[in-house]
Amino acid sequence: MFAALAEQGIQELGGRSLRSLLGLRRPELVPVAANRLLHSLRSERRDVEGVLAAATLAFVRDPSGFVAGTVGLTALDEVLRLRPKGPRAVPAEETGRQERYRASGEGLFALLLSRH
């Protein structure tokens, strides 16, 4: 059942699948990004999830190198640079849509819990 939910487009999510919303892009490049972070270089990832995954892997591989080096600060800097520029307030017309998305997400979560 989860495979179908993860792969099929969901109308309430604008036709996107859960995997497209939550999935890590190019996971095979995370080890390379982790090595870069451990060598005080930027990860060169273009997605927040990828930067965080690389920083996590860097910590798992070398906790002392993570703490002693600049991994955390470099990753934080990269994540902040990936944020959209400009105001972050939600326009009034978007509020209703976001409420529907929230309600859909809560409903999906309740459904998944009930099947467990």
Disulfide bonds with the S-S distance in Angstrom:
none
